[in-house]
Amino acid sequence: MVDALRSKENDSTHLVPDIEESQQQFAGERPEPSSLTDTPSRRWYVAQTHVHAESKAAFHLGRQGFEVYLPRYLKRRRHARRVDTVAAPLFPRYVFVSVDRATQRWHSIRSTIGITRLVTNGDVPAVVPQAIMEGLKRREDAKGFVELEHRPRFASGDKIRVLGGAFCDALGLFEGIRDQERVAILLDLLGRKVRVVLDMDIIDAA
């Protein structure tokens, strides 16, 4: 879902359909989230922000009285052979905005600091179904971060190279995933196949 939305961040007319098609990914068995506002006159829309301005845009929308949802997840990044975790927007350059059409004017969203435009279908703002919003909330952990499914980048038997750590530059074969963050691989060390378990972020295709 994330990749599909990022690839279309410059094509706003496709954003809401992609979310809708992917909503089954967020239908896991989880405790009910804190309720998002849902009234007959209130609807959720998607606004595009300037680069790296999601939080700024959310702040200024909130000051105008809009309810804003900026889903975030914990992103693992590698820098100088170190791996750390940072909070990042689930959909870069997009925020969800709830508008009560009986009391609020959605036109003011367009002139909000940090916002470039509303995602529309033609000249009308595209509505995000409430079920999708609740689905995103159900994926949140205790700290409010959306949990993503981890899928293997490699198939069993694929050749890989270790990028860091004690086995840096060693070649091996991908064997499988041990948990959400670590993988088992077979390395050829001194003529013997040795199974080791490493962080997923320090291996790549050979």
VOTI-93348 format. One line per field, with one value per atom (N, C-alpha, C): residue number from 1; chain; atom name; y, x, z. Coordinates in pm, whole numbers. Each point is the difference from the previous one (the first is absolute). Last residue first. Example, Ala and Ser with C-alpha at 12.3 -4.5 7.8 and 13.67 -1.06 7.14 Angstrom:
BEGIN
seq	c(2; 2; 2; 1; 1; 1)
mol	c(A; A; A; A; A; A)
atom	c(N; CA; C; N; CA; C)
py	c(-225; 119; 109; -572; 119; 120)
px	c(1285; 82; -77; 29; -89; 90)
pz	c(708; 6; 73; -7; 0; 0)
This chain:
BEGIN
seq	c(206; 206; 206; 205; 205; 205; 204; 204; 204; 203; 203; 203; 202; 202; 202; 201; 201; 201; 200; 200; 200; 199; 199; 199; 198; 198; 198; 197; 197; 197; 196; 196; 196; 195; 195; 195; 194; 194; 194; 193; 193; 193; 192; 192; 192; 191; 191; 191; 190; 190; 190; 189; 189; 189; 188; 188; 188; 187; 187; 187; 186; 186; 186; 185; 185; 185; 184; 184; 184; 183; 183; 183; 182; 182; 182; 181; 181; 181; 180; 180; 180; 179; 179; 179; 178; 178; 178; 177; 177; 177; 176; 176; 176; 175; 175; 175; 174; 174; 174; 173; 173; 173; 172; 172; 172; 171; 171; 171; 170; 170; 170; 169; 169; 169; 168; 168; 168; 167; 167; 167; 166; 166; 166; 165; 165; 165; 164; 164; 164; 163; 163; 163; 162; 162; 162; 161; 161; 161; 160; 160; 160; 159; 159; 159; 158; 158; 158; 157; 157; 157; 156; 156; 156; 155; 155; 155; 154; 154; 154; 153; 153; 153; 152; 152; 152; 151; 151; 151; 150; 150; 150; 149; 149; 149; 148; 148; 148; 147; 147; 147; 146; 146; 146; 145; 145; 145; 144; 144; 144; 143; 143; 143; 142; 142; 142; 141; 141; 141; 140; 140; 140; 139; 139; 139; 138; 138; 138; 137; 137; 137; 136; 136; 136; 135; 135; 135; 134; 134; 134; 133; 133; 133; 132; 132; 132; 131; 131; 131; 130; 130; 130; 129; 129; 129; 128; 128; 128; 127; 127; 127; 126; 126; 126; 125; 125; 125; 124; 124; 124; 123; 123; 123; 122; 122; 122; 121; 121; 121; 120; 120; 120; 119; 119; 119; 118; 118; 118; 117; 117; 117; 116; 116; 116; 115; 115; 115; 114; 114; 114; 113; 113; 113; 112; 112; 112; 111; 111; 111; 110; 110; 110; 109; 109; 109; 108; 108; 108; 107; 107; 107; 106; 106; 106; 105; 105; 105; 104; 104; 104; 103; 103; 103; 102; 102; 102; 101; 101; 101; 100; 100; 100; 99; 99; 99; 98; 98; 98; 97; 97; 97; 96; 96; 96; 95; 95; 95; 94; 94; 94; 93; 93; 93; 92; 92; 92; 91; 91; 91; 90; 90; 90; 89; 89; 89; 88; 88; 88; 87; 87; 87; 86; 86; 86; 85; 85; 85; 84; 84; 84; 83; 83; 83; 82; 82; 82; 81; 81; 81; 80; 80; 80; 79; 79; 79; 78; 78; 78; 77; 77; 77; 76; 76; 76; 75; 75; 75; 74; 74; 74; 73; 73; 73; 72; 72; 72; 71; 71; 71; 70; 70; 70; 69; 69; 69; 68; 68; 68; 67; 67; 67; 66; 66; 66; 65; 65; 65; 64; 64; 64; 63; 63; 63; 62; 62; 62; 61; 61; 61; 60; 60; 60; 59; 59; 59; 58; 58; 58; 57; 57; 57; 56; 56; 56; 55; 55; 55; 54; 54; 54; 53; 53; 53; 52; 52; 52; 51; 51; 51; 50; 50; 50; 49; 49; 49; 48; 48; 48; 47; 47; 47; 46; 46; 46; 45; 45; 45; 44; 44; 44; 43; 43; 43; 42; 42; 42; 41; 41; 41; 40; 40; 40; 39; 39; 39; 38; 38; 38; 37; 37; 37; 36; 36; 36; 35; 35; 35; 34; 34; 34; 33; 33; 33; 32; 32; 32; 31; 31; 31; 30; 30; 30; 29; 29; 29; 28; 28; 28; 27; 27; 27; 26; 26; 26; 25; 25; 25; 24; 24; 24; 23; 23; 23; 22; 22; 22; 21; 21; 21; 20; 20; 20; 19; 19; 19; 18; 18; 18; 17; 17; 17; 16; 16; 16; 15; 15; 15; 14; 14; 14; 13; 13; 13; 12; 12; 12; 11; 11; 11; 10; 10; 10; 9; 9; 9; 8; 8; 8; 7; 7; 7; 6; 6; 6; 5; 5; 5; 4; 4; 4; 3; 3; 3; 2; 2; 2; 1; 1; 1)
mol	c(A; A; A; A; A; A; A; A; A; A; A; A; A; A; A; A; A; A; A; A; A; A; A; A; A; A; A; A; A; A; A; A; A; A; A; A; A; A; A; A; A; A; A; A; A; A; A; A; A; A; A; A; A; A; A; A; A; A; A; A; A; A; A; A; A; A; A; A; A; A; A; A; A; A; A; A; A; A; A; A; A; A; A; A; A; A; A; A; A; A; A; A; A; A; A; A; A; A; A; A; A; A; A; A; A; A; A; A; A; A; A; A; A; A; A; A; A; A; A; A; A; A; A; A; A; A; A; A; A; A; A; A; A; A; A; A; A; A; A; A; A; A; A; A; A; A; A; A; A; A; A; A; A; A; A; A; A; A; A; A; A; A; A; A; A; A; A; A; A; A; A; A; A; A; A; A; A; A; A; A; A; A; A; A; A; A; A; A; A; A; A; A; A; A; A; A; A; A; A; A; A; A; A; A; A; A; A; A; A; A; A; A; A; A; A; A; A; A; A; A; A; A; A; A; A; A; A; A; A; A; A; A; A; A; A; A; A; A; A; A; A; A; A; A; A; A; A; A; A; A; A; A; A; A; A; A; A; A; A; A; A; A; A; A; A; A; A; A; A; A; A; A; A; A; A; A; A; A; A; A; A; A; A; A; A; A; A; A; A; A; A; A; A; A; A; A; A; A; A; A; A; A; A; A; A; A; A; A; A; A; A; A; A; A; A; A; A; A; A; A; A; A; A; A; A; A; A; A; A; A; A; A; A; A; A; A; A; A; A; A; A; A; A; A; A; A; A; A; A; A; A; A; A; A; A; A; A; A; A; A; A; A; A; A; A; A; A; A; A; A; A; A; A; A; A; A; A; A; A; A; A; A; A; A; A; A; A; A; A; A; A; A; A; A; A; A; A; A; A; A; A; A; A; A; A; A; A; A; A; A; A; A; A; A; A; A; A; A; A; A; A; A; A; A; A; A; A; A; A; A; A; A; A; A; A; A; A; A; A; A; A; A; A; A; A; A; A; A; A; A; A; A; A; A; A; A; A; A; A; A; A; A; A; A; A; A; A; A; A; A; A; A; A; A; A; A; A; A; A; A; A; A; A; A; A; A; A; A; A; A; A; A; A; A; A; A; A; A; A; A; A; A; A; A; A; A; A; A; A; A; A; A; A; A; A; A; A; A; A; A; A; A; A; A; A; A; A; A; A; A; A; A; A; A; A; A; A; A; A; A; A; A; A; A; A; A; A; A; A; A; A; A; A; A; A; A; A; A; A; A; A; A; A; A; A; A; A; A; A; A; A; A; A; A; A; A; A; A; A; A; A; A; A; A; A; A; A; A; A; A; A; A; A; A; A; A; A; A; A; A; A; A; A; A; A; A; A; A; A; A; A; A; A; A; A; A; A; A)
atom	c(N; CA; C; N; CA; C; N; CA; C; N; CA; C; N; CA; C; N; CA; C; N; CA; C; N; CA; C; N; CA; C; N; CA; C; N; CA; C; N; CA; C; N; CA; C; N; CA; C; N; CA; C; N; CA; C; N; CA; C; N; CA; C; N; CA; C; N; CA; C; N; CA; C; N; CA; C; N; CA; C; N; CA; C; N; CA; C; N; CA; C; N; CA; C; N; CA; C; N; CA; C; N; CA; C; N; CA; C; N; CA; C; N; CA; C; N; CA; C; N; CA; C; N; CA; C; N; CA; C; N; CA; C; N; CA; C; N; CA; C; N; CA; C; N; CA; C; N; CA; C; N; CA; C; N; CA; C; N; CA; C; N; CA; C; N; CA; C; N; CA; C; N; CA; C; N; CA; C; N; CA; C; N; CA; C; N; CA; C; N; CA; C; N; CA; C; N; CA; C; N; CA; C; N; CA; C; N; CA; C; N; CA; C; N; CA; C; N; CA; C; N; CA; C; N; CA; C; N; CA; C; N; CA; C; N; CA; C; N; CA; C; N; CA; C; N; CA; C; N; CA; C; N; CA; C; N; CA; C; N; CA; C; N; CA; C; N; CA; C; N; CA; C; N; CA; C; N; CA; C; N; CA; C; N; CA; C; N; CA; C; N; CA; C; N; CA; C; N; CA; C; N; CA; C; N; CA; C; N; CA; C; N; CA; C; N; CA; C; N; CA; C; N; CA; C; N; CA; C; N; CA; C; N; CA; C; N; CA; C; N; CA; C; N; CA; C; N; CA; C; N; CA; C; N; CA; C; N; CA; C; N; CA; C; N; CA; C; N; CA; C; N; CA; C; N; CA; C; N; CA; C; N; CA; C; N; CA; C; N; CA; C; N; CA; C; N; CA; C; N; CA; C; N; CA; C; N; CA; C; N; CA; C; N; CA; C; N; CA; C; N; CA; C; N; CA; C; N; CA; C; N; CA; C; N; CA; C; N; CA; C; N; CA; C; N; CA; C; N; CA; C; N; CA; C; N; CA; C; N; CA; C; N; CA; C; N; CA; C; N; CA; C; N; CA; C; N; CA; C; N; CA; C; N; CA; C; N; CA; C; N; CA; C; N; CA; C; N; CA; C; N; CA; C; N; CA; C; N; CA; C; N; CA; C; N; CA; C; N; CA; C; N; CA; C; N; CA; C; N; CA; C; N; CA; C; N; CA; C; N; CA; C; N; CA; C; N; CA; C; N; CA; C; N; CA; C; N; CA; C; N; CA; C; N; CA; C; N; CA; C; N; CA; C; N; CA; C; N; CA; C; N; CA; C; N; CA; C; N; CA; C; N; CA; C; N; CA; C; N; CA; C; N; CA; C; N; CA; C; N; CA; C; N; CA; C; N; CA; C; N; CA; C; N; CA; C; N; CA; C; N; CA; C; N; CA; C; N; CA; C; N; CA; C; N; CA; C; N; CA; C; N; CA; C; N; CA; C; N; CA; C; N; CA; C; N; CA; C; N; CA; C; N; CA; C; N; CA; C; N; CA; C; N; CA; C; N; CA; C; N; CA; C; N; CA; C; N; CA; C; N; CA; C; N; CA; C; N; CA; C; N; CA; C; N; CA; C; N; CA; C)
py	c(-1002; -9; 36; 183; -97; 3; 136; 48; -107; 126; -89; 59; 185; -1; -107; 92; 122; -5; -350; 4; 119; -241; 99; 8; -468; 140; 92; -543; 82; 146; -489; 113; 77; -501; 76; 111; -267; 36; 85; -351; 79; 24; -80; -61; 95; 97; -122; -69; 417; -101; -133; 285; 41; -115; 176; -95; 49; 79; 57; -112; 80; -97; 66; 211; -18; -104; 246; -104; -15; 447; -105; -101; 432; -76; -115; 317; 84; -77; -188; 115; 78; -504; 83; 123; -360; -53; 77; -104; 102; -67; -212; 30; 106; -147; -123; 27; 208; 32; -128; 32; -34; 34; 226; -114; -23; 312; -42; -122; 442; -145; -28; 440; -39; -150; 129; 98; -51; -190; -75; 92; 167; -89; -74; 449; -92; -90; 196; 54; -106; -78; 138; 56; -501; 66; 138; -306; 52; 70; -416; 129; 38; -362; 39; 140; -377; 118; 34; -351; -37; 117; 50; -97; -40; 477; -136; -93; 552; -105; -132; 398; 59; -105; -51; -26; 66; 210; -104; -21; 236; -19; -118; 374; -140; -8; 415; -51; -148; 394; -117; -56; 510; -103; -113; 332; -21; -114; 164; 74; -14; -218; 134; 82; -460; 73; 143; -200; -66; 89; -26; 72; -83; -108; -48; 69; 117; -133; -56; 415; 14; -137; 15; 51; 8; -115; -108; 41; 318; -89; -116; 290; 72; -88; -170; 4; 72; -14; -133; -4; 387; -9; -135; 219; -73; -13; 408; -126; -73; 387; -44; -134; 435; -145; -43; 494; -73; -147; 284; -30; -75; 129; 123; -22; -413; 114; 127; -319; -71; 106; 70; 15; -105; 188; -106; 3; 444; -112; -104; 350; -18; -111; 207; 39; -13; 93; -75; 51; 198; -137; -83; 414; -12; -147; 146; -25; -14; 62; 112; -17; -327; 23; 112; -111; -96; 32; 225; 61; -94; -133; 83; 60; -258; -75; 83; 143; 19; -70; -79; 33; 12; -128; 115; 45; -366; 88; 127; -368; 85; 95; -226; 3; 98; -290; 126; -21; -230; -18; 135; -215; 113; -29; -241; -16; 113; -13; -6; -17; -43; -2; -2; -23; 116; -5; -462; 126; 103; -412; 48; 134; -211; -120; 34; 280; -4; -128; -14; 58; -6; -83; 13; 71; -308; 135; -4; -330; 6; 141; -253; 56; 7; -218; -5; 63; 18; -10; 2; 62; -137; -14; 413; -27; -133; 68; 115; -32; -203; -35; 120; -92; 57; -37; -105; -37; 56; 161; -34; -32; 33; 0; -54; 280; -133; 13; 317; -15; -144; 356; -132; -9; 404; -20; -134; 308; -129; -15; 412; -46; -135; 394; -123; -58; 536; -126; -116; 485; -78; -129; 336; 48; -78; -116; 134; 59; -416; -12; 136; -15; -44; -11; 93; 117; -35; -351; 99; 117; -329; -51; 99; 97; 13; -47; -60; 144; 20; -436; 43; 147; -181; -64; 51; 107; 99; -61; -171; 0; 100; 94; -105; 20; 189; 22; -111; -144; 101; 29; -197; -17; 116; -244; 121; -31; -264; -11; 129; -141; 30; -14; -132; 4; 22; 154; -89; 15; 132; 5; -104; 71; 115; 7; -354; 6; 113; -184; 49; 10; -157; -49; 45; 23; 67; -47; -327; 117; 60; -324; 31; 123; -362; 116; 51; -505; 121; 108; -554; 115; 126; -475; 73; 121; -401; 89; 67; -355; -2; 82; 121; -102; 8; 252; -57; -108; 286; 57; -60; -111; -19; 46; 66; -131; -28; 400; 5; -137; 177; -63; -14; 211; -133; -75; 453; -85; -143; 334; -29; -99; 155; -91; -34; 321; -137; -97; 459; -64; -137; 251; -29; -74; 180; -143; -32; 447; -60; -149; 286; 3; -68; -13; -26; -10; 47; 110; -16; -326; 123; 121; -507; 85; 133; -350; 6; 92; -92; 83; 15; -286; 140; 90; -467; 41; 148; -206; 20; 50; -112; 118; 28; -393; 120; 125)
px	c(2309; 140; 15; -381; 24; 146; -89; -51; 30; 2; 24; -61; -30; 141; 29; -438; 47; 146; -237; -42; 60; 243; -104; -30; 188; 43; -121; 199; -120; 43; 238; 5; -130; 264; -125; 16; 363; -32; -127; 322; -122; -39; 516; -116; -119; 457; -42; -120; 178; 106; -46; -395; 115; 100; -479; 107; 127; -543; 125; 101; -565; 109; 123; -452; 69; 109; -474; 101; 62; -240; -9; 112; -310; 123; -23; -342; 115; 126; -445; -30; 122; 90; -103; -16; 242; -15; -105; 85; -18; -22; 300; -136; -2; 372; -68; -143; 427; -113; -74; 531; -130; -108; 521; -72; -130; 510; -109; -68; 294; -12; -119; 130; 47; -3; -32; -10; 68; -92; 5; -10; -15; 116; 15; -282; 21; 121; -289; 62; 19; -186; 46; 70; -97; -12; 65; -239; 127; -26; -261; 1; 142; -338; 134; -4; -412; 54; 139; -295; 102; 58; -484; 97; 97; -208; -54; 110; -74; 69; -74; -139; 49; 62; -406; 139; 36; -359; 3; 144; -316; 134; 0; -392; 36; 139; -152; -4; 35; -208; 86; -20; -60; -62; 100; -16; 66; -68; -98; -64; 66; 93; 58; -57; -124; -32; 52; -80; 43; -32; -266; 91; 38; -319; 138; 98; -465; 12; 141; -115; 10; 16; -76; 133; 20; -426; 95; 143; -349; -2; 97; -51; 59; 6; -220; 144; 70; -470; 54; 151; -257; 27; 63; 62; -99; 43; 137; 60; -104; -48; -34; 67; 122; -24; -21; -110; 93; -38; -119; -57; 102; 35; 0; -49; 193; -46; 12; 77; -53; -64; 418; -136; -34; 355; -17; -145; 252; -84; -2; 422; -131; -77; 413; 8; -136; 186; -86; 20; 216; 46; -78; -240; 146; 39; -478; 65; 151; -367; 88; 72; -313; 95; 99; -373; 111; 109; -427; 109; 119; -414; 83; 119; -362; 119; 92; -351; 20; 131; -384; 135; 7; -401; 55; 137; -267; -106; 56; 269; -49; -111; 429; -143; -61; 478; -72; -148; 538; -144; -69; 489; -69; -149; 532; -145; -65; 496; -68; -149; 519; -147; -46; 468; -62; -153; 224; 74; -75; -175; -20; 70; 63; -35; -19; 331; -138; -25; 366; -13; -146; 394; -141; -10; 431; -56; -148; 472; -143; -51; 506; -81; -145; 530; -144; -71; 522; -79; -147; 372; 3; -66; -21; 138; 10; -473; 87; 138; -544; 141; 84; -536; 88; 145; -568; 139; 86; -497; 81; 143; -531; 141; 83; -477; 51; 147; -499; 144; 38; -452; 51; 150; -353; 128; 56; -486; 62; 124; -368; 103; 53; -429; 56; 95; -123; -18; 58; 13; -113; -26; 363; -123; -123; 438; -26; -129; 166; -59; -35; 234; -139; -72; 455; -75; -145; 296; -10; -89; 108; -95; -22; 331; -134; -106; 450; -33; -142; 172; -30; -38; 134; -123; -39; 375; -81; -128; 373; 37; -80; -86; 95; 41; -477; 134; 92; -505; 81; 127; -545; 142; 78; -487; 68; 147; -516; 146; 59; -488; 62; 152; -510; 147; 50; -488; 68; 151; -528; 147; 59; -474; 47; 152; -235; -54; 55; 320; -137; -51; 453; -81; -144; 556; -129; -76; 336; 14; -139; 185; -92; 44; 326; -74; -80; 95; 78; -84; -43; -60; 82; 248; -96; -53; 149; 66; -106; 85; -69; 77; 26; 39; -80; 9; -119; 33; 258; -11; -115; 102; 127; -8; -357; 0; 128; -72; -49; -1; 141; 92; -56; -228; 33; 85; -110; -118; 31; 333; -26; -115; 96; 104; -19; -294; -23; 105; 69; -106; -34; 338; 35; -110; 35; 5; 17; -8; -128; -2; 396; -93; -132; 512; -122; -114; 460; -19; -125; 139; -17; -16; 48; -100; -15; 297; 28; -97; -48; 117; 25; -349; -33; 118; 60; -95; -33; 274; 71; -93; -192; 85; 69; -257; -82; 85)
pz	c(-416; -39; -147; 361; -107; -42; 500; -128; -105; 584; -112; -126; 452; -39; -105; 213; -65; -45; 252; -140; -74; 419; -23; -149; 165; -7; -13; 102; 3; 12; -203; 92; -11; -157; 11; 103; -337; 138; 1; -326; 3; 146; -195; 65; -7; -155; -67; 62; 165; 6; -56; 14; 77; 11; -243; -30; 69; 137; -48; -25; 57; -1; -60; 280; -126; 17; 246; 6; -138; 256; -100; 21; 268; -20; -96; 164; -28; -39; 121; -84; -42; 102; 62; -89; -172; 135; 79; -551; 102; 135; -428; 45; 107; -315; 45; 44; -341; 88; 34; -120; -56; 102; -82; 54; -72; 69; -88; 59; 224; -22; -91; 171; -134; -24; 507; -108; -128; 467; -126; -122; 455; -3; -132; -37; 109; -20; -424; 121; 106; -447; -16; 123; -272; 129; -9; -401; 51; 133; -325; 68; 42; -327; 42; 61; -1; -68; 54; 174; -97; -77; 205; 51; -111; -50; 5; 51; 104; -75; 13; 219; -125; -89; 390; -40; -132; 348; -104; -46; 422; -54; -97; 178; -20; -61; 318; -137; -2; 366; -17; -140; 235; -83; -21; 439; -129; -76; 463; -108; -136; 440; -8; -115; 85; 122; -2; -481; 122; 120; -495; 87; 122; -363; -18; 94; -29; 59; -10; -205; 144; 68; -467; 33; 151; -152; -27; 31; 21; 117; -19; -363; 112; 124; -373; -24; 115; -3; 28; -19; -116; 143; 35; -494; 79; 146; -323; 46; 85; -415; 135; 30; -342; 6; 145; -240; 87; 11; -442; 132; 85; -472; 79; 142; -244; -79; 83; 299; -116; -87; 378; -52; -104; 430; -99; -45; 179; 40; -111; 95; -64; 69; 169; -141; -70; 541; -92; -144; 389; -14; -98; 216; -4; -4; -195; 128; -19; -331; 31; 132; -166; -108; 30; 286; 13; -102; 18; 76; 17; -212; -88; 75; 200; -39; -88; 396; -144; -40; 426; -43; -152; 255; 74; -49; -188; 50; 64; -167; -109; 44; 240; 24; -100; -22; -20; 30; 60; 17; -7; -199; 63; 6; -83; -8; 79; -271; 129; -25; -284; 8; 146; -175; -66; 1; 108; -11; -85; 290; -137; -15; 402; -75; -148; 331; -50; -80; 393; -134; -43; 436; -35; -135; 140; 12; -38; 129; -28; 23; -145; 107; -47; -126; -25; 119; -257; 121; -38; -308; 52; 136; -242; 43; 70; -58; -24; 57; -99; 15; -37; 197; -101; 31; 121; 25; -113; 209; -119; 42; 208; 38; -116; -49; 31; 38; -55; -4; 31; -150; 41; -18; 71; -69; 46; 13; 30; -87; 199; -94; 46; 55; 56; -104; 46; -73; 81; 112; 51; -75; -43; -63; 45; 143; 52; -58; -161; 132; 60; -405; -21; 134; 13; -44; -34; 130; 107; -41; -321; 98; 113; -322; -56; 99; 120; -4; -51; -9; 137; 5; -422; 48; 140; -333; 71; 58; -310; 142; 83; -487; 39; 146; -124; -52; 52; -30; 67; -79; -76; -30; 62; 147; -46; -24; 54; -1; -55; 285; -128; 13; 270; -1; -142; 259; -94; 13; 245; 4; -94; 112; -78; -8; 245; -137; -85; 379; 4; -142; 301; -111; 20; 203; -9; -123; 241; -85; -15; 417; -109; -77; 237; 43; -119; -52; 22; 63; 52; -67; 31; -2; 83; -76; -305; 95; 86; -443; 127; 101; -535; 97; 127; -452; 63; 101; -339; 132; 79; -457; 68; 145; -314; 61; 76; -265; 136; 66; -458; 92; 141; -373; -46; 102; 82; 10; -41; -44; 141; 11; -427; 47; 146; -199; -47; 50; 106; 76; -53; -234; 138; 74; -472; 27; 147; -192; -30; 30; 43; 112; -30; -149; -76; 99; 124; -92; -84; 320; 75; -90; -67; -64; 69; 144; -143; -73; 466; -25; -148; 141; 18; -29; -20; -104; 12; 330; -127; -107; 419; 8; -131; 34; 0; 0)
